[in-house]
C-alpha cells in the first residue's frame, strides 16, 4: 500500500488522505481548510494537483470515505466528479443533507452510500471497517483500512470526554492489529484544562448559570453539536425552563428520530421560534414544509418576552432582528459554547458579541473541546501498539516526538510506502 496526505499533515482541518494499492485507490475525507470563509471561492482551496488529476481523468479514485459531518472533513465533496462513489455514516448523511439547506454550495452526490459501525466495506482489494468514535460531530467514525497484509488506522476526529466517551474504552479493550496509526493531534498542545471538561461537567455549569439568571438565557452553539444540545436541554429542564430552538435546529433533531434519547420538537420542554432570515433560506431551498411542520410547536417572540425567566434560547446571529424588536434583554445572559476562535473569525458573531456587550448582557464562556486530550491519544496508541504513528490534523505535529517513540512526520503530498 501507499499513503499520501494531500492536506492536513501540519494543519487542523482540510483533511484529505489517499491510500492505494496497485489496483484500488481511496480517499479518506475531502475537507475545507479551517481558514476558509464562505465568501471565498472553493476553487482557490482545492488540494492540488490531486483535484486537477481527478477532474481530468488522469487519476482514478474508487471511493471516498467521509469520517464525520464537519466541513473541514467533507466540504470539498461537491468539487469532485460525481462518478466517484462516496461513503459516510447513515446519520451523518442526513445531517449533511440538512446542512445543505444553509450552505447550498456544498452538496452530497446522488450515488452516496451509507454505513453503520457494524458494517464492513470492500472497495476493490481494500477492506475497511468503520469504528464509531466520540466527537463533537454526531455519527463520527475512524477507519481501519487493510490491504496486501498491511493495516492503517485513521482516527478522523475523536475524543474520550464526550457523551460517547466509552467508545474509546471499548476500542482500547479490543484493539485491531495496526501497522500505521494516523491520529489527529488538534489538542496535543491544549489551550487550557477547561477544554477537556465532560458534558456532565458542562451541564452542572449551565444549571448554575441558568438558576442564577433573572431574565432570558441565550446560548450560542452549533445546532449539529448534538452532545451540547442534549446538555443544554437537560440543564434547561432541571432549572424548570423550556428550551427554544429555531426551525433548522428542529429539523436537525427530527432527522435523528431513531435515537430516542435525543430531544425532539414534540417533547413538552421544547418550542420553536421563527426568524425571517432562516425562513427565507428554507423558502429559497423549496423547503416550506419544514416551516409548516414546526409551526405547531411554535412560540411567539412577544410571549417569550412576557415570560423571560422561563426560557433558554438556542441563539444564532440571524435571529438578532426579533431580539431587537421584541425582547427586553436588560437582565439577560449570553453563554457562548463554541471554539473561541470563531468570535474573531466570524463577522456575524463579532456583531452579535458587540450588540450584547453594548446592551449590558452578561457574557459567559462554557465549552469543551471536540478533540482528544493527550491522555486519550496515549490510551489509543497503547492499545493499538502501531509500528508507526503519523500525526495529522494538528499545527504542532512535532510535539508527538516528545511523547511517542515511533513517530513519522510527513509532509503534504509525500508518498509513504506501507
C-alpha positions in Angstrom: 0.0 0.0 0.0 0.9 3.6 -0.5 -0.3 6.5 1.7 -0.4 10.2 0.8 -1.6 13.1 3.0 -2.7 15.6 0.3 -3.5 18.1 3.0 -3.6 18.0 6.8 -0.1 16.9 7.6 0.6 20.1 9.5 -2.7 21.9 10.0 -6.0 21.5 11.6 -8.8 20.9 9.1 -8.8 20.3 5.4 -8.1 16.6 5.8 -7.5 14.7 2.6 -5.7 11.3 2.7 -5.1 8.9 -0.1 -4.5 5.1 0.3 -3.8 3.0 -2.7 -2.7 -0.4 -3.9 -1.8 -1.4 -7.5 -5.5 -1.9 -8.2 -7.5 0.4 -5.9 -7.4 4.0 -4.7 -9.5 5.5 -1.9 -9.6 8.9 -0.3 -10.4 9.5 3.4 -12.1 12.9 3.9 -12.0 15.8 1.5 -12.3 18.8 3.8 -12.3 22.6 3.6 -9.3 24.2 5.3 -10.1 25.9 8.6 -9.2 29.2 7.1 -12.0 29.1 4.6 -14.8 31.7 4.7 -17.9 31.3 2.6 -17.1 34.5 0.8 -14.1 32.7 -0.6 -14.0 30.6 -3.7 -13.8 26.8 -3.2 -11.7 26.5 -6.3 -9.0 28.5 -4.6 -8.6 26.0 -1.7 -8.5 22.7 -3.5 -5.6 20.4 -2.7 -3.6 20.3 -5.9 -2.6 18.6 -8.1 -5.0 15.9 -6.8 -8.2 17.6 -7.8 -6.9 18.6 -11.3 -5.9 15.0 -11.9 -9.3 13.6 -10.7 -11.2 16.1 -12.8 -9.2 15.4 -16.0 -9.3 11.6 -15.5 -5.6 11.3 -15.2 -6.1 9.8 -11.7 -9.0 7.5 -10.7 -10.4 7.1 -7.2 -12.6 4.1 -6.5 -14.2 5.5 -3.4 -14.3 8.4 -0.8 -14.8 7.8 2.9 -16.1 10.7 5.0 -15.3 10.3 8.7 -17.9 12.7 10.0 -20.2 15.7 9.1 -17.9 18.6 9.7 -17.0 20.8 6.8 -13.3 20.5 7.4 -13.7 16.8 6.5 -16.3 16.8 3.8 -16.6 20.4 2.5 -14.9 19.8 -0.9 -17.1 16.8 -1.9 -19.1 18.8 -4.4 -15.9 19.9 -6.2 -15.2 16.3 -7.3 -16.6 14.2 -10.2 -20.0 12.8 -9.2 -19.0 9.4 -10.7 -16.8 8.7 -7.6 -18.7 6.7 -5.0 -18.9 8.4 -1.6 -19.4 6.5 1.7 -20.4 8.0 5.0 -22.4 7.2 8.2 -26.2 6.9 7.8 -27.0 9.6 10.3 -24.0 11.7 9.1 -25.5 11.7 5.6 -28.8 13.0 7.0 -27.1 15.8 8.8 -25.0 16.8 5.8 -28.1 17.0 3.7 -29.8 19.3 6.2 -26.6 21.4 6.3 -27.0 21.9 2.5 -30.1 24.0 3.3 -27.8 26.6 5.0 -24.8 26.0 2.7 -26.2 25.2 -0.8 -22.8 25.3 -2.4 -21.8 22.1 -0.7 -23.9 19.1 -1.7 -23.6 15.3 -1.4 -23.6 13.4 -4.7 -26.5 11.2 -5.7 -24.5 8.0 -5.5 -23.9 8.3 -1.8 -23.7 5.0 0.1 -24.1 4.9 3.9 -22.8 2.5 6.5 -23.0 1.9 10.3 -20.5 0.7 12.9 -21.3 -2.9 12.4 -20.7 -2.8 8.7 -17.6 -3.9 6.8 -16.8 -2.2 3.4 -14.9 -3.6 0.4 -13.6 -1.2 -2.2 -11.6 -3.2 -4.8 -8.9 -5.0 -2.9 -9.1 -2.7 0.1 -11.2 -3.7 3.1 -12.5 -1.0 5.5 -14.0 -1.4 8.9 -15.6 1.8 10.4 -15.4 2.4 14.2 -17.9 4.7 15.8 -16.0 7.4 17.8 -16.8 10.1 20.3 -16.6 13.6 18.8 -18.5 16.8 18.8 -19.9 15.8 15.4 -22.6 13.2 15.6 -22.0 9.8 13.8 -18.2 10.2 13.6 -16.0 7.3 12.5 -12.4 6.1 12.5 -11.4 3.7 9.7 -9.4 0.5 9.8 -8.0 0.1 6.3 -6.5 -3.3 5.3 -4.9 -4.5 2.1 -1.9 -6.6 1.0 -1.3 -7.8 4.5 -0.9 -4.3 6.0 -3.3 -2.2 8.1 -3.8 1.5 8.6 -6.0 3.0 11.4 -7.2 6.5 10.6 -8.8 8.2 13.6 -10.7 11.1 11.9 -11.5 13.4 14.8 -12.1 11.8 18.2 -12.1 12.4 22.0 -12.8 10.5 25.2 -14.6 13.0 27.3 -17.9 13.4 25.4 -21.2 11.7 26.0 -19.9 8.7 24.0 -16.5 8.6 25.6 -16.9 4.9 26.4 -16.4 4.2 22.7 -12.7 4.9 23.2 -12.5 2.5 26.1 -14.3 -0.2 24.1 -11.8 0.2 21.3 -8.9 0.0 23.7 -10.2 -3.2 25.2 -10.5 -4.9 21.8 -8.0 -3.3 19.5 -7.3 -4.4 16.0 -3.8 -5.1 14.7 -2.4 -1.9 13.2 0.8 -1.2 11.3 0.3 2.6 10.9 -1.8 4.8 13.1 -2.8 8.1 11.6 -4.1 10.1 14.5 -5.4 13.6 14.9 -3.5 15.9 17.2 -5.6 19.1 17.4 -5.1 19.4 21.1 -1.6 17.9 21.5 -0.9 21.4 23.0 -4.1 22.1 24.9 -5.4 25.7 25.4 -6.5 25.2 29.0 -7.6 22.3 31.2 -11.2 23.5 31.0 -11.1 22.5 27.3 -11.5 18.8 28.4 -14.4 19.1 30.8 -17.0 16.4 30.3 -20.5 17.2 29.0 -21.8 16.3 32.5 -19.4 18.9 33.9 -20.8 21.5 31.5 -24.3 20.5 32.4 -23.6 21.5 36.0 -22.1 24.8 34.9 -25.2 25.6 32.7 -27.5 24.7 35.5 -25.7 27.0 37.9 -25.8 29.9 35.5 -29.4 29.4 34.4 -30.5 29.1 38.1 -29.0 32.5 38.9 -30.3 34.2 35.8 -33.2 36.6 36.3 -34.0 37.1 32.7 -33.5 35.3 29.4 -30.6 33.0 28.8 -29.2 32.9 25.2 -26.8 30.1 24.3 -24.8 30.0 21.0 -23.6 26.6 19.9 -23.8 24.7 16.7 -27.1 23.0 16.0 -25.4 19.8 15.0 -23.3 19.5 18.1 -25.8 17.0 19.4 -23.9 16.3 22.7 -24.1 20.0 23.5 -27.8 20.3 22.5 -28.6 17.4 24.9 -26.6 19.1 27.6 -28.4 22.4 27.2 -31.8 20.7 27.1 -31.1 18.8 30.3 -29.9 21.9 32.1 -33.0 23.9 31.0 -35.3 21.1 32.1 -33.6 20.7 35.5 -33.9 24.5 36.1 -37.6 24.5 35.2 -37.1 26.4 31.9 -38.2 25.5 28.4 -35.7 25.2 25.5 -36.4 27.4 22.5 -34.8 26.4 19.1 -35.1 27.6 15.5 -36.7 25.6 12.6 -33.3 24.5 11.3 -32.3 23.0 14.6 -35.7 21.4 14.9 -35.2 19.6 11.6 -31.7 18.5 12.7 -33.2 16.9 15.8 -36.1 15.3 13.9 -33.8 13.7 11.4 -32.3 11.7 14.3 -35.6 10.2 15.3 -34.1 6.7 15.5 -32.3 7.9 18.7 -34.9 8.0 21.4 -32.7 10.0 23.9 -32.1 12.9 21.6 -34.6 15.7 22.3 -37.4 16.2 19.7 -39.6 19.1 18.9 -42.7 17.1 20.0 -41.3 17.0 23.6 -43.1 19.3 26.0 -39.9 21.1 27.1 -39.1 22.4 23.6 -40.6 25.2 21.5 -39.7 26.6 18.1 -39.2 30.4 17.4 -39.1 31.7 13.9 -37.0 34.4 12.4 -37.2 35.9 8.9 -33.6 35.1 7.7 -33.9 31.4 8.4 -37.4 31.3 6.9 -36.1 32.9 3.8 -33.3 30.3 3.5 -35.7 27.5 3.8 -38.2 29.1 1.4 -35.4 29.6 -1.2 -34.5 25.9 -0.8 -38.1 24.9 -1.5 -38.5 23.5 2.0 -41.5 25.4 3.3 -42.7 22.0 4.5 -40.1 22.4 7.3 -41.6 25.7 8.4 -45.1 24.3 8.3 -44.2 21.2 10.2 -42.7 23.0 13.1 -45.3 25.8 13.4 -47.4 23.5 15.6 -44.7 23.8 18.3 -44.1 27.5 17.6 -43.8 30.3 20.1 -44.2 34.0 19.6 -41.4 36.4 20.5 -43.7 38.7 22.4 -44.9 35.8 24.5 -41.2 34.9 25.2 -40.7 38.5 26.4 -43.6 38.3 28.8 -42.1 35.2 30.4 -38.4 36.0 30.2 -37.3 33.9 33.2 -38.9 30.7 31.8 -36.8 30.2 28.7 -33.4 29.2 27.4 -32.9 30.2 23.8 -30.5 28.5 21.4 -29.4 31.6 19.6 -27.8 32.3 16.2 -26.9 35.8 14.9 -29.6 35.6 12.2 -32.3 35.9 14.9 -31.0 39.3 16.1 -33.9 41.1 14.4 -36.7 39.7 16.6 -34.5 40.2 19.7 -34.1 43.9 19.0 -37.8 44.2 18.2 -39.5 42.2 20.9 -37.3 41.3 23.8 -36.2 43.1 27.0 -32.6 41.8 27.5 -31.6 44.1 30.3 -31.2 41.1 32.7 -30.2 38.5 30.1 -27.2 36.2 30.0 -25.4 35.1 26.8 -23.5 31.8 27.0 -21.0 31.2 24.2 -20.4 27.5 23.8 -18.1 27.1 20.8 -14.4 27.4 19.9 -13.3 31.0 20.9 -11.6 31.4 17.6 -14.9 31.8 15.8 -15.6 35.0 17.7 -12.6 36.5 15.9 -13.2 34.8 12.6 -17.0 35.2 12.0 -18.3 38.7 11.2 -21.8 37.8 12.4 -20.5 36.5 15.7 -18.5 39.7 16.1 -21.6 41.8 15.5 -23.6 39.7 18.0 -20.9 40.0 20.7 -20.8 43.7 20.2 -24.6 44.1 20.4 -24.9 42.0 23.6 -21.9 43.9 25.1 -23.5 47.3 24.3 -26.8 46.1 25.7 -25.3 45.2 29.0 -25.9 41.4 28.5 -23.7 39.3 30.7 -21.2 37.1 28.8 -20.2 33.6 29.8 -18.0 31.1 28.1 -18.8 27.4 28.7 -17.3 24.9 26.3 -15.2 21.7 26.0 -13.1 20.5 23.1 -14.4 18.1 20.4 -10.8 16.7 20.2 -8.7 14.2 22.1 -6.5 15.3 25.0 -3.0 13.8 25.2 -4.1 11.1 27.7 -6.7 9.9 25.2 -4.2 9.8 22.4 -1.8 7.8 24.7 -4.6 5.4 25.5 -5.2 4.8 21.8 -1.6 4.4 21.0 -1.0 2.0 23.9 -4.0 -0.2 22.8 -3.2 -0.3 19.1 0.5 -0.5 19.5 1.3 0.5 16.0 4.6 0.2 14.3 4.4 3.8 13.1 2.4 6.9 14.2 1.7 9.5 11.6 0.2 12.6 13.3 -2.2 14.8 11.2 -4.9 17.4 11.8 -2.5 19.4 14.0 -0.5 22.6 13.9 2.0 21.0 16.2 2.7 17.5 14.9 6.4 17.8 16.0 5.1 17.6 19.6 4.3 13.9 19.1 8.0 13.2 19.2 8.1 14.2 22.9 5.6 11.6 23.9 6.0 8.7 21.4 9.0 6.8 20.1 7.8 5.6 16.7 6.6 8.9 15.2 7.0 9.7 11.5 6.4 13.3 10.5 5.3 13.6 6.9 4.8 16.5 4.5 1.7 17.2 2.4 1.9 15.2 -0.9 4.7 13.0 0.5 4.4 9.3 -0.6 4.7 6.8 2.3 5.3 3.1 1.5 3.3 1.0 3.9 
